[in-house]
Every structure is written in structure tokens, then in C-alpha cells.
Amino acid sequence: MLKLARAITRLNRWIGETLAWLIVPIFALLIIDVAMRYLVGRPAIWTSELAQLVFAVYAVLGGGYLLAERAHVNVDIFYGKFSVRRKALADLATSALFFLFLAVLLWQGSSMAWESTEKLETSQSIWDPHIWPVKVMVPVAGILLLLQGFVRLASDIRVLKGLPNDEETFGKQASDESSH
């Protein structure tokens, strides 16, 4: 089981670190768009839309990586002061909401992706690129996030049992390691 958890965390980290490079083409596309506006007097019809599509993939597939790194936004008014054990309890208490969210995301995202793929959906813009591959990334991202969520759940249970969690297997732990 630990090998599976380690593989899931490694996969999500690799995806996140690889996706980070998508900022470069997004940035380049937006620079081209601005340059075309000022140099030619009008933007290219494809640069802004392509930047949006690339950003959509970047944003949606980064969820598993963010969960492994515990980098999602938290309301730290109370949580930030909790011990590692108390953070694990809070995370376990809210995990039902997390898994409910993922159930809806996978259900609705899969339906949307299936319909889009069946129609080979395009954006209906002047450029009209295929958008179905981007929509397929929603359930793929949901599965990656779900798998990392199970790893995080196991990590929180291990904390409550007093068992050690290594970062390579379970991702980053809560910041207060001294109370472990």
C-alpha cells in the first residue's frame, strides 16, 4: 500500500512540475497577442484563446500536485495554529466534503467530457479550435486528485495513530512537525 501511495504522490508531483513549464507558452502567447495589437493594430485571432486553453489544462491538472504539497488555500485563522495531530483531525472531519466534491466533479466532468468528445466540440469562435481535449482533462484531473486525496486520508490516519509519514510517500505534512 505504501508503494502505491508513493507512486501516486510521485505521479502528481511529476505532473505538477511538468505543468509548471506551461507558463512559458502562456506567457509567450500573451506577449504575441499584445505585440500584434500594437504592431499590426489588431490581435491575432488565435493567441488569446490558445492561452486560455493551455491555462485551463494547467489549472485543472495541478490539483493533485497542490494536494500532495498541501498548497491549496486554507483559512489559517485557527488551522494554522493547530498541532499536526489536530490538523489531521480537522482534515479527516472535512474529508467527506472533499470526497463529495470529487464525486460531483467526476460525475459532471465525465458527462461533460463524454458529450464534448462525441461531438468533437470546438469553441465556435472565429479560430474554432477543438476544445474537447481540454474538457477530457477535467475527469482525468479529478481522478488524480481523488487518488491523492486517498493518500492524504491515509496520511492523516497515520498521524492520528502516531505512525511516521515520509514526504516521498505522503507528500508534505502540516507545517508544525515538532508536535509529531
C-alpha positions as CSV (number, residue, x, y, z in Angstrom):
1,M,0.0,0.0,0.0
2,L,2.9,2.4,0.8
3,K,4.3,1.7,-2.7
4,L,1.0,2.7,-4.3
5,A,0.8,5.9,-2.2
6,R,4.4,6.7,-3.1
7,A,3.6,6.1,-6.8
8,I,0.5,8.4,-6.7
9,T,2.4,11.2,-5.0
10,R,5.3,10.9,-7.4
11,L,2.9,10.9,-10.4
12,N,1.1,14.0,-9.1
13,R,4.4,15.8,-8.4
14,W,5.8,14.9,-11.8
15,I,2.6,16.2,-13.5
16,G,2.7,19.4,-11.4
17,E,6.4,20.0,-12.1
18,T,5.9,19.4,-15.8
19,L,2.8,21.6,-16.0
20,A,4.7,24.4,-14.4
21,W,6.5,24.8,-17.7
22,L,3.2,25.6,-19.4
23,I,3.5,29.1,-18.0
24,V,6.2,29.8,-20.7
25,P,3.9,29.2,-23.7
26,I,1.1,31.0,-22.0
27,F,3.3,34.0,-21.4
28,A,4.6,33.8,-24.9
29,L,1.1,33.7,-26.4
30,L,0.0,36.7,-24.4
31,I,3.2,38.6,-25.4
32,I,2.4,37.8,-29.1
33,D,-1.2,38.9,-28.6
34,V,-0.1,42.3,-27.1
35,A,2.6,42.7,-29.8
36,M,0.1,42.1,-32.6
37,R,-2.2,44.7,-31.1
38,Y,0.4,47.4,-31.0
39,L,2.5,46.4,-34.1
40,V,-0.2,45.4,-36.5
41,G,-3.2,47.2,-34.9
42,R,-5.2,44.1,-34.1
43,P,-4.6,40.9,-32.1
44,A,-4.2,37.5,-33.8
45,I,-7.4,35.5,-33.6
46,W,-5.8,32.5,-32.0
47,T,-3.3,33.7,-29.4
48,S,-5.7,34.7,-26.5
49,E,-7.9,31.7,-27.0
50,L,-5.0,29.3,-27.1
51,A,-3.5,30.8,-24.0
52,Q,-6.9,30.2,-22.3
53,L,-7.0,26.6,-23.3
54,V,-3.4,26.0,-22.2
55,F,-4.2,27.7,-18.9
56,A,-7.3,25.6,-18.4
57,V,-5.2,22.4,-18.6
58,Y,-2.5,24.0,-16.4
59,A,-5.1,24.9,-13.7
60,V,-7.2,21.7,-13.7
61,L,-4.4,19.2,-13.7
62,G,-2.4,21.0,-11.0
63,G,-4.9,19.9,-8.2
64,G,-3.2,16.6,-7.3
65,Y,0.2,18.3,-7.1
66,L,-1.2,21.0,-4.9
67,L,-2.8,18.4,-2.6
68,A,0.5,16.5,-2.4
69,E,2.3,19.7,-1.5
70,R,-0.5,20.9,0.8
71,A,-0.5,24.1,-1.2
72,H,-4.3,24.6,-1.5
73,V,-5.6,27.8,0.1
74,N,-6.6,27.3,3.7
75,V,-8.3,29.6,6.2
76,D,-5.4,29.7,8.7
77,I,-7.1,31.7,11.4
78,F,-7.4,28.6,13.6
79,Y,-6.0,25.8,11.5
80,G,-2.5,27.4,11.2
81,K,-2.1,27.3,15.0
82,F,-3.2,23.6,15.3
83,S,-0.7,20.8,16.0
84,V,-0.1,18.2,13.3
85,R,-2.4,15.8,15.1
86,R,-5.2,18.4,15.4
87,K,-4.7,19.4,11.7
88,A,-5.1,15.7,10.8
89,L,-8.4,15.6,12.8
90,A,-9.7,18.7,11.1
91,D,-8.7,17.3,7.7
92,L,-10.4,14.0,8.5
93,A,-13.6,15.8,9.6
94,T,-13.7,17.8,6.4
95,S,-12.7,14.9,4.1
96,A,-16.3,13.9,3.5
97,L,-16.8,17.3,1.8
98,F,-13.7,16.8,-0.3
99,F,-14.8,13.4,-1.5
100,L,-18.4,14.7,-2.1
101,F,-16.9,17.5,-4.2
102,L,-14.8,15.0,-6.2
103,A,-17.8,12.7,-6.7
104,V,-19.8,15.6,-8.3
105,L,-16.7,16.7,-10.3
106,L,-16.1,13.2,-11.7
107,W,-19.8,12.7,-12.4
108,Q,-20.5,16.0,-14.1
109,G,-17.0,16.3,-15.6
110,S,-17.2,12.9,-17.1
111,S,-20.6,13.6,-18.6
112,M,-19.4,17.0,-20.0
113,A,-16.2,15.4,-21.4
114,W,-18.1,12.5,-23.0
115,E,-20.6,14.8,-24.7
116,S,-17.8,17.1,-25.9
117,T,-15.8,14.2,-27.2
118,E,-18.8,12.7,-29.0
119,K,-19.4,16.0,-30.8
120,L,-15.7,16.7,-31.3
121,E,-16.7,20.0,-29.8
122,T,-15.0,23.2,-30.9
123,S,-15.1,26.7,-29.4
124,Q,-17.4,28.2,-32.0
125,S,-15.1,31.2,-32.3
126,I,-13.6,32.7,-35.4
127,W,-10.5,30.4,-34.9
128,D,-12.7,27.5,-33.8
129,P,-10.2,25.1,-32.1
130,H,-11.2,21.8,-30.7
131,I,-11.9,22.1,-27.0
132,W,-12.9,18.5,-26.3
133,P,-9.3,17.5,-25.3
134,V,-9.4,20.2,-22.6
135,K,-12.7,19.0,-21.3
136,V,-11.4,15.5,-21.1
137,M,-8.7,16.8,-18.7
138,V,-11.4,17.6,-16.1
139,P,-12.2,13.9,-15.2
140,V,-8.5,13.0,-15.6
141,A,-7.7,15.7,-13.1
142,G,-10.5,14.5,-10.9
143,I,-9.1,11.0,-10.8
144,L,-5.6,12.3,-10.0
145,L,-7.0,14.5,-7.2
146,L,-9.1,11.6,-5.9
147,L,-6.0,9.3,-5.7
148,Q,-4.0,12.0,-3.9
149,G,-7.0,12.5,-1.6
150,F,-6.8,8.9,-0.6
151,V,-3.1,9.3,0.1
152,R,-3.8,12.3,2.2
153,L,-6.5,10.5,4.1
154,A,-4.1,7.6,4.8
155,S,-1.5,10.2,5.9
156,D,-4.0,11.8,8.4
157,I,-5.0,8.4,9.8
158,R,-1.3,7.6,10.2
159,V,-0.7,10.8,12.1
160,L,-3.6,10.0,14.5
161,K,-2.2,6.5,15.0
162,G,1.3,8.0,15.8
163,L,2.9,6.4,12.7
164,P,5.6,8.3,10.7
165,N,4.8,9.8,7.3
166,D,7.6,10.3,4.9
167,E,7.3,13.1,2.4
168,E,8.1,11.0,-0.6
169,T,5.1,8.7,0.1
170,F,2.5,11.0,1.7
171,G,3.6,14.4,0.4
172,K,4.3,17.4,2.6
173,Q,2.8,17.3,6.0
174,A,1.4,20.1,8.0
175,S,4.0,22.7,8.9
176,D,4.1,22.0,12.6
177,E,6.3,18.9,12.6
178,S,7.5,19.5,16.2
179,S,4.2,18.2,17.7
180,H,4.5,14.9,15.8
